Amino acid sequence: MIAKQSDNFKIIAKNRRSKFDYEILETLEVGIMLTGSEVKSVRSGKVSINEAFIGGMRLSNDLFLFNAEIPLYKQASYNNHEPRRPRVLLLHKAQKTKFLNAIQVKGFTIVPLTMYFNHKGLLKLSIALAKGKNVVDKRETIKRRDWNIEKARIIKQYNR
């Protein structure tokens, strides 16, 4: 499920390149374990997940969000957080094992799609099990997008 602004969600960050670079196979909504200063900083809305990726650590059976930038919260003083630290993702055990086993297969990865506050005010992350596209697939995506834009122009011009 990918959140939309109209569904009573407040979108904080979006990874726009993910649908261009990857073929999305399955999506999942997960929680993120954050500190207090991180939550305050996220509410200000300056978060970036464009370079973020999801993976596991060797001695842990958890999934982590790596390289997501949550800037420092200025009013937090000495209790501030590290902006690009690994953050634990909150999933059920069955979902965790399914995604960890899937990324063992060559070509599969887990990518973050959107970060948002749901209708209860909880921070959620929409992640996807994806397979990397090659250059030919990316060209096909560009052709399809350009054709849809041109088709919309023709229809708009015809309806006048």
VOTORRO-255283 format. One record per atom (N, C-alpha, C, O): z negated, x negated, y negated; residue number from 1; atom name. Coordinates in Angstrom, 2 decimals, padded with zeros to 5 digits. Example, Ala and Ser with C-alpha at 12.3 -4.5 7.8 and 13.67 -1.06 7.14 Angstrom:
BEGIN
REC        zz        xx        yy     k    a
REC   -007.80   -013.19    005.69     1    N
REC   -007.80   -012.30    004.50     1   CA
REC   -007.80   -013.20    003.30     1    C
REC   -008.46   -014.24    003.32     1    O
REC   -007.08   -012.85    002.25     2    N
REC   -007.14   -013.67    001.06     2   CA
REC   -007.87   -012.90   -000.03     2    C
REC   -008.04   -013.41   -001.14     2    O
end
This chain:
BEGIN
REC        zz        xx        yy     k    a
REC    000.00   -000.84    001.18     1    N
REC    000.00    000.00    000.00     1   CA
REC    000.00   -000.88   -001.24     1    C
REC   -000.89   -001.71   -001.42     1    O
REC    000.98   -000.71   -002.08     2    N
REC    001.04   -001.47   -003.31     2   CA
REC    000.62   -000.54   -004.44     2    C
REC    001.13    000.57   -004.57     2    O
REC   -000.30   -001.01   -005.24     3    N
REC   -000.88   -000.17   -006.29     3   CA
REC    000.08    000.00   -007.45     3    C
REC    000.85   -000.91   -007.78     3    O
REC    000.02    001.15   -008.07     4    N
REC    000.78    001.43   -009.27     4   CA
REC   -000.20    001.84   -010.36     4    C
REC   -001.27    002.36   -010.07     4    O
REC    000.18    001.59   -011.59     5    N
REC   -000.69    001.90   -012.72     5   CA
REC   -000.99    003.39   -012.78     5    C
REC   -002.09    003.78   -013.17     5    O
REC   -000.04    004.24   -012.40     6    N
REC   -000.21    005.68   -012.52     6   CA
REC   -001.13    006.27   -011.45     6    C
REC   -001.60    007.39   -011.61     6    O
REC   -001.40    005.54   -010.39     7    N
REC   -002.25    006.04   -009.31     7   CA
REC   -003.73    005.82   -009.59     7    C
REC   -004.53    005.73   -008.66     7    O
REC   -004.11    005.73   -010.86     8    N
REC   -005.51    005.53   -011.24     8   CA
REC   -005.98    004.12   -010.90     8    C
REC   -007.18    003.90   -010.72     8    O
REC   -005.05    003.16   -010.82     9    N
REC   -005.36    001.76   -010.58     9   CA
REC   -005.08    000.99   -011.86     9    C
REC   -004.20    001.35   -012.63     9    O
REC   -005.83   -000.07   -012.06    10    N
REC   -005.57   -000.96   -013.18    10   CA
REC   -005.08   -002.28   -012.61    10    C
REC   -005.86   -003.05   -012.06    10    O
REC   -003.79   -002.55   -012.75    11    N
REC   -003.20   -003.76   -012.20    11   CA
REC   -003.59   -004.95   -013.06    11    C
REC   -003.41   -004.93   -014.28    11    O
REC   -004.14   -005.98   -012.42    12    N
REC   -004.60   -007.18   -013.11    12   CA
REC   -003.53   -008.27   -013.07    12    C
REC   -003.22   -008.88   -014.09    12    O
REC   -002.97   -008.51   -011.89    13    N
REC   -001.97   -009.56   -011.73    13   CA
REC   -000.96   -009.15   -010.67    13    C
REC   -001.28   -008.41   -009.73    13    O
REC    000.27   -009.63   -010.83    14    N
REC    001.34   -009.32   -009.90    14   CA
REC    002.10   -010.59   -009.56    14    C
REC    002.35   -011.41   -010.43    14    O
REC    002.45   -010.75   -008.31    15    N
REC    003.27   -011.87   -007.87    15   CA
REC    004.70   -011.38   -007.75    15    C
REC    005.09   -010.84   -006.71    15    O
REC    005.49   -011.56   -008.80    16    N
REC    006.84   -011.01   -008.85    16   CA
REC    007.83   -011.75   -007.96    16    C
REC    008.80   -011.17   -007.48    16    O
REC    007.59   -013.02   -007.73    17    N
REC    008.51   -013.82   -006.91    17   CA
REC    008.38   -013.52   -005.42    17    C
REC    009.27   -013.87   -004.65    17    O
REC    007.30   -012.89   -005.01    18    N
REC    007.05   -012.71   -003.58    18   CA
REC    008.13   -011.88   -002.90    18    C
REC    008.54   -012.21   -001.79    18    O
REC    008.60   -010.82   -003.53    19    N
REC    009.62   -009.98   -002.90    19   CA
REC    011.00   -010.63   -002.92    19    C
REC    011.87   -010.26   -002.13    19    O
REC    011.20   -011.59   -003.81    20    N
REC    012.46   -012.31   -003.84    20   CA
REC    012.47   -013.43   -002.80    20    C
REC    013.48   -013.65   -002.13    20    O
REC    011.35   -014.14   -002.66    21    N
REC    011.28   -015.28   -001.76    21   CA
REC    010.98   -014.92   -000.31    21    C
REC    011.27   -015.70    000.60    21    O
REC    010.39   -013.74   -000.08    22    N
REC    009.95   -013.36    001.26    22   CA
REC    010.43   -011.97    001.63    22    C
REC    010.63   -011.11    000.77    22    O
REC    010.61   -011.78    002.92    23    N
REC    010.88   -010.45    003.47    23   CA
REC    009.53   -009.87    003.89    23    C
REC    008.89   -010.40    004.79    23    O
REC    009.11   -008.79    003.24    24    N
REC    007.79   -008.21    003.47    24   CA
REC    007.83   -007.38    004.75    24    C
REC    008.65   -006.48    004.88    24    O
REC    006.94   -007.70    005.70    25    N
REC    006.90   -006.99    006.98    25   CA
REC    005.77   -005.97    007.03    25    C
REC    005.98   -004.86    007.52    25    O
REC    004.61   -006.33    006.55    26    N
REC    003.46   -005.43    006.62    26   CA
REC    002.52   -005.73    005.45    26    C
REC    002.28   -006.89    005.13    26    O
REC    002.01   -004.68    004.82    27    N
REC    001.09   -004.88    003.70    27   CA
REC   -000.30   -004.38    004.08    27    C
REC   -000.47   -003.56    004.97    27    O
REC   -001.29   -004.91    003.36    28    N
REC   -002.69   -004.58    003.63    28   CA
REC   -003.49   -004.73    002.34    28    C
REC   -003.23   -005.63    001.55    28    O
REC   -004.46   -003.85    002.14    29    N
REC   -005.35   -003.93    000.98    29   CA
REC   -006.65   -004.57    001.43    29    C
REC   -007.29   -004.10    002.37    29    O
REC   -007.06   -005.65    000.75    30    N
REC   -008.29   -006.37    001.11    30   CA
REC   -009.16   -006.56   -000.12    30    C
REC   -008.69   -006.47   -001.25    30    O
REC   -010.43   -006.81    000.11    31    N
REC   -011.35   -007.14   -000.96    31   CA
REC   -011.46   -008.64   -001.13    31    C
REC   -011.00   -009.41   -000.27    31    O
REC   -012.06   -009.06   -002.23    32    N
REC   -012.23   -010.49   -002.52    32   CA
REC   -013.69   -010.73   -002.84    32    C
REC   -014.30   -009.95   -003.58    32    O
REC   -014.26   -011.79   -002.30    33    N
REC   -015.64   -012.15   -002.60    33   CA
REC   -015.65   -013.02   -003.86    33    C
REC   -015.13   -014.14   -003.85    33    O
REC   -016.24   -012.50   -004.94    34    N
REC   -016.26   -013.20   -006.23    34   CA
REC   -017.68   -013.36   -006.74    34    C
REC   -018.59   -012.65   -006.31    34    O
REC   -017.86   -014.31   -007.65    35    N
REC   -019.14   -014.46   -008.34    35   CA
REC   -019.13   -013.57   -009.58    35    C
REC   -018.10   -013.00   -009.92    35    O
REC   -020.27   -013.44   -010.24    36    N
REC   -020.38   -012.58   -011.40    36   CA
REC   -019.49   -012.97   -012.55    36    C
REC   -018.87   -012.11   -013.18    36    O
REC   -019.42   -014.27   -012.84    37    N
REC   -018.58   -014.72   -013.96    37   CA
REC   -017.10   -014.52   -013.65    37    C
REC   -016.30   -014.32   -014.57    37    O
REC   -016.72   -014.57   -012.37    38    N
REC   -015.33   -014.33   -012.00    38   CA
REC   -014.94   -012.88   -012.23    38    C
REC   -013.84   -012.60   -012.71    38    O
REC   -015.83   -011.96   -011.90    39    N
REC   -015.55   -010.55   -012.10    39   CA
REC   -015.39   -010.26   -013.59    39    C
REC   -014.47   -009.54   -013.98    39    O
REC   -016.27   -010.81   -014.41    40    N
REC   -016.17   -010.61   -015.86    40   CA
REC   -014.85   -011.18   -016.40    40    C
REC   -014.22   -010.57   -017.26    40    O
REC   -014.45   -012.33   -015.89    41    N
REC   -013.21   -012.95   -016.32    41   CA
REC   -011.99   -012.14   -015.87    41    C
REC   -011.02   -012.02   -016.62    41    O
REC   -012.04   -011.59   -014.66    42    N
REC   -010.94   -010.78   -014.15    42   CA
REC   -010.77   -009.52   -014.99    42    C
REC   -009.65   -009.10   -015.25    42    O
REC   -011.88   -008.93   -015.42    43    N
REC   -011.80   -007.72   -016.24    43   CA
REC   -011.13   -007.98   -017.58    43    C
REC   -010.58   -007.05   -018.19    43    O
REC   -011.16   -009.22   -018.06    44    N
REC   -010.45   -009.54   -019.30    44   CA
REC   -008.94   -009.60   -019.08    44    C
REC   -008.18   -009.51   -020.05    44    O
REC   -008.49   -009.76   -017.82    45    N
REC   -007.09   -009.63   -017.48    45   CA
REC   -006.21   -010.85   -017.61    45    C
REC   -005.01   -010.69   -017.80    45    O
REC   -006.72   -012.06   -017.52    46    N
REC   -005.91   -013.27   -017.66    46   CA
REC   -005.72   -013.99   -016.33    46    C
REC   -005.67   -015.22   -016.30    46    O
REC   -005.62   -013.27   -015.25    47    N
REC   -005.55   -013.84   -013.90    47   CA
REC   -004.10   -014.12   -013.53    47    C
REC   -003.20   -013.39   -013.93    47    O
REC   -003.88   -015.19   -012.76    48    N
REC   -002.55   -015.53   -012.28    48   CA
REC   -002.58   -015.75   -010.77    48    C
REC   -003.35   -016.57   -010.27    48    O
REC   -001.73   -015.01   -010.05    49    N
REC   -001.61   -015.20   -008.59    49   CA
REC   -000.20   -015.64   -008.22    49    C
REC    000.18   -015.56   -007.05    49    O
REC    000.58   -016.10   -009.19    50    N
REC    001.96   -016.50   -008.92    50   CA
REC    002.05   -017.70   -007.98    50    C
REC    002.98   -017.77   -007.17    50    O
REC    001.13   -018.63   -008.07    51    N
REC    001.16   -019.82   -007.23    51   CA
REC    000.17   -019.72   -006.06    51    C
REC   -000.01   -020.69   -005.32    51    O
REC   -000.45   -018.57   -005.90    52    N
REC   -001.49   -018.42   -004.89    52   CA
REC   -000.88   -018.24   -003.49    52    C
REC    000.24   -017.77   -003.34    52    O
REC   -001.66   -018.64   -002.49    53    N
REC   -001.27   -018.43   -001.11    53   CA
REC   -002.51   -018.14   -000.29    53    C
REC   -003.63   -018.39   -000.74    53    O
REC   -002.32   -017.60    000.90    54    N
REC   -003.44   -017.19    001.75    54   CA
REC   -003.36   -017.94    003.06    54    C
REC   -002.29   -018.10    003.65    54    O
REC   -004.50   -018.41    003.52    55    N
REC   -004.57   -019.13    004.78    55   CA
REC   -005.99   -019.20    005.29    55    C
REC   -006.91   -018.66    004.68    55    O
REC   -006.16   -019.88    006.40    56    N
REC   -007.48   -020.05    006.98    56   CA
REC   -007.93   -021.49    006.85    56    C
REC   -007.13   -022.39    006.60    56    O
REC   -009.23   -021.70    007.03    57    N
REC   -009.78   -023.06    007.06    57   CA
REC   -010.09   -023.41    008.51    57    C
REC   -010.27   -022.52    009.34    57    O
REC   -010.16   -024.68    008.79    58    N
REC   -010.29   -025.14    010.17    58   CA
REC   -011.55   -024.63    010.88    58    C
REC   -011.46   -024.09    011.98    58    O
REC   -012.69   -024.79    010.27    59    N
REC   -013.94   -024.45    010.95    59   CA
REC   -014.40   -023.02    010.67    59    C
REC   -015.47   -022.62    011.12    59    O
REC   -013.61   -022.26    009.95    60    N
REC   -013.99   -020.91    009.60    60   CA
REC   -013.00   -019.92    010.21    60    C
REC   -011.83   -020.24    010.42    60    O
REC   -013.48   -018.72    010.51    61    N
REC   -012.63   -017.68    011.07    61   CA
REC   -012.27   -016.67    009.98    61    C
REC   -012.02   -015.50    010.29    61    O
REC   -012.25   -017.09    008.72    62    N
REC   -011.97   -016.21    007.60    62   CA
REC   -010.62   -016.55    006.98    62    C
REC   -010.09   -017.65    007.17    62    O
REC   -010.07   -015.58    006.24    63    N
REC   -008.89   -015.82    005.43    63   CA
REC   -009.35   -016.12    004.00    63    C
REC   -010.30   -015.51    003.51    63    O
REC   -008.67   -017.05    003.35    64    N
REC   -009.03   -017.45    002.00    64   CA
REC   -007.83   -017.31    001.07    64    C
REC   -006.69   -017.47    001.49    64    O
REC   -008.11   -017.00   -000.18    65    N
REC   -007.10   -016.99   -001.23    65   CA
REC   -007.20   -018.32   -001.95    65    C
REC   -008.22   -018.62   -002.59    65    O
REC   -006.15   -019.13   -001.85    66    N
REC   -006.13   -020.45   -002.46    66   CA
REC   -005.28   -020.43   -003.73    66    C
REC   -004.30   -019.69   -003.83    66    O
REC   -005.67   -021.25   -004.69    67    N
REC   -004.87   -021.54   -005.89    67   CA
REC   -004.65   -020.35   -006.81    67    C
REC   -003.75   -020.39   -007.65    67    O
REC   -005.44   -019.30   -006.69    68    N
REC   -005.37   -018.20   -007.65    68   CA
REC   -006.20   -018.61   -008.86    68    C
REC   -007.36   -019.01   -008.72    68    O
REC   -005.62   -018.50   -010.04    69    N
REC   -006.33   -018.96   -011.23    69   CA
REC   -007.05   -017.81   -011.92    69    C
REC   -006.43   -016.89   -012.45    69    O
REC   -008.38   -017.89   -011.90    70    N
REC   -009.24   -016.98   -012.66    70   CA
REC   -009.89   -017.86   -013.72    70    C
REC   -010.74   -018.69   -013.39    70    O
REC   -009.52   -017.68   -014.99    71    N
REC   -010.02   -018.59   -016.03    71   CA
REC   -011.53   -018.49   -016.21    71    C
REC   -012.16   -017.52   -015.79    71    O
REC   -012.10   -019.51   -016.85    72    N
REC   -013.53   -019.55   -017.10    72   CA
REC   -013.93   -018.42   -018.03    72    C
REC   -013.19   -018.05   -018.94    72    O
REC   -015.13   -017.87   -017.80    73    N
REC   -015.69   -016.83   -018.66    73   CA
REC   -016.55   -017.54   -019.69    73    C
REC   -017.55   -018.17   -019.33    73    O
REC   -016.20   -017.44   -020.96    74    N
REC   -016.84   -018.25   -022.01    74   CA
REC   -018.33   -017.96   -022.17    74    C
REC   -019.09   -018.87   -022.49    74    O
REC   -018.76   -016.72   -021.96    75    N
REC   -020.16   -016.38   -022.16    75   CA
REC   -021.04   -016.74   -020.97    75    C
REC   -022.25   -016.49   -021.02    75    O
REC   -020.48   -017.31   -019.90    76    N
REC   -021.26   -017.58   -018.69    76   CA
REC   -022.07   -018.86   -018.76    76    C
REC   -022.92   -019.08   -017.89    76    O
REC   -021.86   -019.70   -019.72    77    N
REC   -022.55   -020.98   -019.93    77   CA
REC   -022.54   -021.84   -018.66    77    C
REC   -021.46   -022.11   -018.12    77    O
REC   -023.69   -022.28   -018.17    78    N
REC   -023.73   -023.21   -017.03    78   CA
REC   -023.48   -022.49   -015.70    78    C
REC   -023.28   -023.17   -014.69    78    O
REC   -023.49   -021.18   -015.65    79    N
REC   -023.25   -020.42   -014.41    79   CA
REC   -021.78   -020.14   -014.17    79    C
REC   -021.44   -019.28   -013.36    79    O
REC   -020.91   -020.86   -014.84    80    N
REC   -019.48   -020.60   -014.72    80   CA
REC   -018.95   -021.03   -013.36    80    C
REC   -019.61   -021.77   -012.63    80    O
REC   -017.77   -020.57   -013.03    81    N
REC   -017.13   -020.84   -011.75    81   CA
REC   -016.00   -021.85   -011.90    81    C
REC   -015.60   -022.18   -013.02    81    O
REC   -015.51   -022.34   -010.78    82    N
REC   -014.35   -023.22   -010.78    82   CA
REC   -013.09   -022.34   -010.78    82    C
REC   -012.99   -021.46   -009.94    82    O
REC   -012.14   -022.55   -011.70    83    N
REC   -011.01   -021.62   -011.85    83   CA
REC   -010.11   -021.47   -010.62    83    C
REC   -009.60   -020.37   -010.39    83    O
REC   -009.89   -022.51   -009.84    84    N
REC   -008.96   -022.43   -008.71    84   CA
REC   -009.65   -022.66   -007.36    84    C
REC   -009.05   -023.24   -006.45    84    O
REC   -010.87   -022.23   -007.22    85    N
REC   -011.58   -022.43   -005.96    85   CA
REC   -011.07   -021.47   -004.88    85    C
REC   -010.55   -020.41   -005.22    85    O
REC   -011.21   -021.81   -003.60    86    N
REC   -010.83   -020.88   -002.53    86   CA
REC   -011.79   -019.68   -002.52    86    C
REC   -013.00   -019.85   -002.63    86    O
REC   -011.23   -018.49   -002.38    87    N
REC   -012.04   -017.28   -002.38    87   CA
REC   -011.87   -016.55   -001.05    87    C
REC   -010.75   -016.40   -000.56    87    O
REC   -012.97   -016.09   -000.48    88    N
REC   -012.96   -015.43    000.82    88   CA
REC   -012.38   -014.03    000.66    88    C
REC   -012.74   -013.31   -000.27    88    O
REC   -011.48   -013.65    001.58    89    N
REC   -010.94   -012.30    001.60    89   CA
REC   -011.73   -011.47    002.60    89    C
REC   -012.11   -011.96    003.66    89    O
REC   -011.98   -010.23    002.26    90    N
REC   -012.81   -009.35    003.08    90   CA
REC   -011.92   -008.41    003.89    90    C
REC   -011.30   -007.50    003.34    90    O
REC   -011.87   -008.64    005.19    91    N
REC   -011.07   -007.85    006.11    91   CA
REC   -011.91   -007.47    007.33    91    C
REC   -012.97   -008.05    007.56    91    O
REC   -011.43   -006.51    008.09    92    N
REC   -012.05   -006.21    009.37    92   CA
REC   -011.66   -007.31    010.36    92    C
REC   -010.65   -007.99    010.18    92    O
REC   -012.45   -007.48    011.39    93    N
REC   -012.24   -008.57    012.35    93   CA
REC   -010.88   -008.46    013.04    93    C
REC   -010.20   -009.47    013.23    93    O
REC   -010.47   -007.25    013.42    94    N
REC   -009.19   -007.05    014.10    94   CA
REC   -008.02   -007.41    013.17    94    C
REC   -007.05   -008.02    013.61    94    O
REC   -008.13   -007.03    011.91    95    N
REC   -007.08   -007.36    010.94    95   CA
REC   -007.00   -008.86    010.73    95    C
REC   -005.92   -009.44    010.63    95    O
REC   -008.17   -009.49    010.67    96    N
REC   -008.25   -010.94    010.46    96   CA
REC   -007.56   -011.69    011.60    96    C
REC   -006.76   -012.59    011.36    96    O
REC   -007.89   -011.33    012.83    97    N
REC   -007.29   -012.02    013.98    97   CA
REC   -005.79   -011.75    014.07    97    C
REC   -005.02   -012.64    014.43    97    O
REC   -005.38   -010.53    013.73    98    N
REC   -003.95   -010.20    013.77    98   CA
REC   -003.18   -011.07    012.78    98    C
REC   -002.13   -011.61    013.12    98    O
REC   -003.68   -011.20    011.55    99    N
REC   -002.99   -011.99    010.53    99   CA
REC   -003.07   -013.49    010.83    99    C
REC   -002.10   -014.21    010.61    99    O
REC   -004.22   -013.96    011.32   100    N
REC   -004.34   -015.38    011.67   100   CA
REC   -003.40   -015.75    012.81   100    C
REC   -002.82   -016.84    012.79   100    O
REC   -003.24   -014.87    013.81   101    N
REC   -002.32   -015.13    014.91   101   CA
REC   -000.87   -015.07    014.44   101    C
REC   -000.03   -015.82    014.93   101    O
REC   -000.58   -014.20    013.49   102    N
REC    000.80   -014.04    013.00   102   CA
REC    001.26   -015.27    012.25   102    C
REC    002.44   -015.64    012.32   102    O
REC    000.36   -015.93    011.50   103    N
REC    000.81   -017.09    010.74   103   CA
REC    000.97   -018.33    011.61   103    C
REC    001.47   -019.35    011.13   103    O
REC    000.55   -018.26    012.87   104    N
REC    000.81   -019.36    013.80   104   CA
REC    002.29   -019.41    014.20   104    C
REC    002.79   -020.46    014.60   104    O
REC    002.99   -018.26    014.09   105    N
REC    004.41   -018.19    014.42   105   CA
REC    005.20   -018.85    013.30   105    C
REC    004.90   -018.67    012.12   105    O
REC    006.22   -019.62    013.67   106    N
REC    007.00   -020.34    012.67   106   CA
REC    007.75   -019.37    011.75   106    C
REC    008.39   -018.43    012.21   106    O
REC    007.64   -019.62    010.45   107    N
REC    008.35   -018.81    009.47   107   CA
REC    007.54   -017.68    008.87   107    C
REC    007.95   -017.11    007.85   107    O
REC    006.40   -017.34    009.45   108    N
REC    005.57   -016.26    008.92   108   CA
REC    004.49   -016.82    008.01   108    C
REC    003.96   -017.91    008.25   108    O
REC    004.17   -016.07    006.98   109    N
REC    003.12   -016.46    006.05   109   CA
REC    002.47   -015.20    005.49   109    C
REC    002.98   -014.10    005.66   109    O
REC    001.35   -015.38    004.82   110    N
REC    000.67   -014.27    004.16   110   CA
REC    000.73   -014.55    002.67   110    C
REC    000.29   -015.60    002.20   110    O
REC    001.26   -013.59    001.91   111    N
REC    001.41   -013.77    000.47   111   CA
REC    000.65   -012.68   -000.27   111    C
REC    000.61   -011.54    000.17   111    O
REC    000.03   -013.03   -001.41   112    N
REC   -000.59   -012.00   -002.25   112   CA
REC    000.47   -011.30   -003.08   112    C
REC    001.37   -011.94   -003.63   112    O
REC    000.38   -009.98   -003.18   113    N
REC    001.35   -009.21   -003.95   113   CA
REC    000.80   -008.77   -005.30   113    C
REC    001.37   -009.10   -006.34   113    O
REC   -000.31   -008.04   -005.29   114    N
REC   -000.91   -007.57   -006.54   114   CA
REC   -002.42   -007.64   -006.45   114    C
REC   -003.00   -007.53   -005.37   114    O
REC   -003.05   -007.82   -007.60   115    N
REC   -004.51   -007.78   -007.72   115   CA
REC   -004.81   -006.65   -008.70   115    C
REC   -004.24   -006.58   -009.79   115    O
REC   -005.73   -005.75   -008.30   116    N
REC   -005.99   -004.58   -009.12   116   CA
REC   -007.40   -004.04   -008.88   116    C
REC   -008.04   -004.37   -007.89   116    O
REC   -007.85   -003.21   -009.81   117    N
REC   -009.09   -002.46   -009.64   117   CA
REC   -008.72   -001.08   -009.13   117    C
REC   -007.86   -000.42   -009.72   117    O
REC   -009.35   -000.63   -008.04   118    N
REC   -009.03    000.69   -007.51   118   CA
REC   -009.76    001.77   -008.28   118    C
REC   -010.41    001.48   -009.29   118    O
REC   -009.67    003.01   -007.83   119    N
REC   -010.26    004.13   -008.55   119   CA
REC   -011.79    004.08   -008.59   119    C
REC   -012.40    004.74   -009.43   119    O
REC   -012.41    003.32   -007.69   120    N
REC   -013.86    003.15   -007.70   120   CA
REC   -014.31    001.97   -008.56   120    C
REC   -015.51    001.75   -008.72   120    O
REC   -013.37    001.22   -009.11   121    N
REC   -013.69    000.07   -009.94   121   CA
REC   -013.89   -001.21   -009.15   121    C
REC   -014.40   -002.19   -009.69   121    O
REC   -013.49   -001.22   -007.87   122    N
REC   -013.61   -002.41   -007.03   122   CA
REC   -012.32   -003.23   -007.10   122    C
REC   -011.23   -002.68   -007.13   122    O
REC   -012.47   -004.55   -007.14   123    N
REC   -011.31   -005.43   -007.19   123   CA
REC   -010.70   -005.54   -005.80   123    C
REC   -011.38   -005.89   -004.84   123    O
REC   -009.41   -005.26   -005.70   124    N
REC   -008.68   -005.32   -004.44   124   CA
REC   -007.47   -006.22   -004.60   124    C
REC   -006.96   -006.42   -005.70   124    O
REC   -007.02   -006.75   -003.47   125    N
REC   -005.83   -007.59   -003.43   125   CA
REC   -004.91   -007.01   -002.39   125    C
REC   -005.32   -006.79   -001.25   125    O
REC   -003.67   -006.78   -002.75   126    N
REC   -002.67   -006.31   -001.81   126   CA
REC   -001.98   -007.55   -001.25   126    C
REC   -001.36   -008.31   -002.00   126    O
REC   -002.08   -007.75    000.07   127    N
REC   -001.46   -008.91    000.71   127   CA
REC   -000.40   -008.43    001.68   127    C
REC   -000.40   -007.26    002.09   127    O
REC    000.50   -009.32    002.04   128    N
REC    001.59   -008.95    002.94   128   CA
REC    001.85   -010.05    003.95   128    C
REC    001.80   -011.24    003.63   128    O
REC    002.13   -009.63    005.17   129    N
REC    002.64   -010.54    006.18   129   CA
REC    004.14   -010.63    005.92   129    C
REC    004.83   -009.61    005.93   129    O
REC    004.64   -011.83    005.70   130    N
REC    006.02   -011.98    005.25   130   CA
REC    006.72   -013.11    006.00   130    C
REC    006.09   -014.00    006.57   130    O
REC    008.02   -013.03    005.98   131    N
REC    008.86   -014.07    006.57   131   CA
REC    009.73   -014.62    005.45   131    C
REC    010.33   -013.86    004.70   131    O
REC    009.81   -015.94    005.35   132    N
REC    010.57   -016.57    004.29   132   CA
REC    012.06   -016.28    004.39   132    C
REC    012.63   -016.28    005.48   132    O
REC    012.68   -016.04    003.24   133    N
REC    014.12   -015.79    003.20   133   CA
REC    014.85   -017.12    003.04   133    C
REC    014.32   -018.06    002.46   133    O
REC    016.07   -017.17    003.58   134    N
REC    016.89   -018.34    003.34   134   CA
REC    017.80   -018.07    002.14   134    C
REC    017.73   -016.99    001.55   134    O
REC    018.64   -019.01    001.78   135    N
REC    019.46   -018.91    000.57   135   CA
REC    020.42   -017.73    000.65   135    C
REC    020.64   -017.05   -000.35   135    O
REC    020.98   -017.47    001.82   136    N
REC    021.93   -016.36    001.97   136   CA
REC    021.25   -015.03    001.71   136    C
REC    021.81   -014.16    001.04   136    O
REC    020.04   -014.86    002.24   137    N
REC    019.30   -013.62    002.01   137   CA
REC    018.95   -013.43    000.54   137    C
REC    018.99   -012.31    000.04   137    O
REC    018.62   -014.52   -000.14   138    N
REC    018.31   -014.43   -001.57   138   CA
REC    019.54   -014.02   -002.36   138    C
REC    019.43   -013.24   -003.31   138    O
REC    020.71   -014.54   -001.99   139    N
REC    021.95   -014.15   -002.67   139   CA
REC    022.23   -012.67   -002.46   139    C
REC    022.68   -011.98   -003.37   139    O
REC    021.97   -012.20   -001.26   140    N
REC    022.17   -010.78   -000.96   140   CA
REC    021.24   -009.91   -001.79   140    C
REC    021.64   -008.84   -002.25   140    O
REC    020.01   -010.35   -001.99   141    N
REC    019.05   -009.62   -002.83   141   CA
REC    019.54   -009.57   -004.27   141    C
REC    019.43   -008.52   -004.92   141    O
REC    020.07   -010.66   -004.77   142    N
REC    020.60   -010.69   -006.14   142   CA
REC    021.79   -009.74   -006.27   142    C
REC    021.89   -009.01   -007.26   142    O
REC    022.70   -009.76   -005.29   143    N
REC    023.86   -008.86   -005.33   143   CA
REC    023.44   -007.40   -005.32   143    C
REC    023.98   -006.59   -006.08   143    O
REC    022.48   -007.06   -004.47   144    N
REC    022.00   -005.69   -004.36   144   CA
REC    021.34   -005.25   -005.67   144    C
REC    021.55   -004.12   -006.12   144    O
REC    020.55   -006.13   -006.28   145    N
REC    019.88   -005.80   -007.54   145   CA
REC    020.91   -005.60   -008.66   145    C
REC    020.81   -004.65   -009.43   145    O
REC    021.90   -006.50   -008.73   146    N
REC    022.93   -006.37   -009.76   146   CA
REC    023.75   -005.10   -009.58   146    C
REC    024.10   -004.43   -010.56   146    O
REC    024.06   -004.75   -008.33   147    N
REC    024.82   -003.54   -008.07   147   CA
REC    024.01   -002.30   -008.46   147    C
REC    024.58   -001.35   -009.00   147    O
REC    022.71   -002.28   -008.21   148    N
REC    021.88   -001.14   -008.59   148   CA
REC    021.82   -000.98   -010.11   148    C
REC    021.82    000.14   -010.62   148    O
REC    021.77   -002.08   -010.84   149    N
REC    021.78   -002.03   -012.30   149   CA
REC    023.12   -001.49   -012.80   149    C
REC    023.16   -000.64   -013.69   149    O
REC    024.21   -001.99   -012.24   150    N
REC    025.54   -001.53   -012.64   150   CA
REC    025.74   -000.06   -012.29   150    C
REC    026.33    000.69   -013.07   150    O
REC    025.26    000.36   -011.13   151    N
REC    025.36    001.75   -010.71   151   CA
REC    024.59    002.67   -011.67   151    C
REC    025.06    003.75   -012.01   151    O
REC    023.40    002.23   -012.09   152    N
REC    022.62    003.03   -013.04   152   CA
REC    023.34    003.15   -014.38   152    C
REC    023.29    004.21   -015.00   152    O
REC    024.01    002.09   -014.84   153    N
REC    024.79    002.14   -016.08   153   CA
REC    025.94    003.13   -015.98   153    C
REC    026.19    003.90   -016.91   153    O
REC    026.64    003.10   -014.85   154    N
REC    027.78    003.99   -014.65   154   CA
REC    027.31    005.45   -014.63   154    C
REC    027.94    006.30   -015.25   154    O
REC    026.24    005.73   -013.94   155    N
REC    025.71    007.09   -013.86   155   CA
REC    025.25    007.56   -015.23   155    C
REC    025.50    008.71   -015.61   155    O
REC    024.58    006.69   -015.96   156    N
REC    024.11    007.05   -017.30   156   CA
REC    025.29    007.34   -018.22   156    C
REC    025.24    008.29   -019.01   156    O
REC    026.34    006.54   -018.13   157    N
REC    027.52    006.73   -018.96   157   CA
REC    028.25    008.02   -018.55   157    C
REC    028.77    008.72   -019.41   157    O
REC    028.30    008.32   -017.29   158    N
REC    028.99    009.51   -016.78   158   CA
REC    028.24    010.79   -017.18   158    C
REC    028.87    011.82   -017.43   158    O
REC    026.90    010.73   -017.25   159    N
REC    026.12    011.92   -017.58   159   CA
REC    026.12    012.28   -019.06   159    C
REC    025.62    013.34   -019.43   159    O
REC    026.66    011.44   -019.89   160    N
REC    026.69    011.73   -021.34   160   CA
REC    027.62    012.81   -021.66   160    C
REC    027.76    013.17   -022.83   160    O
end
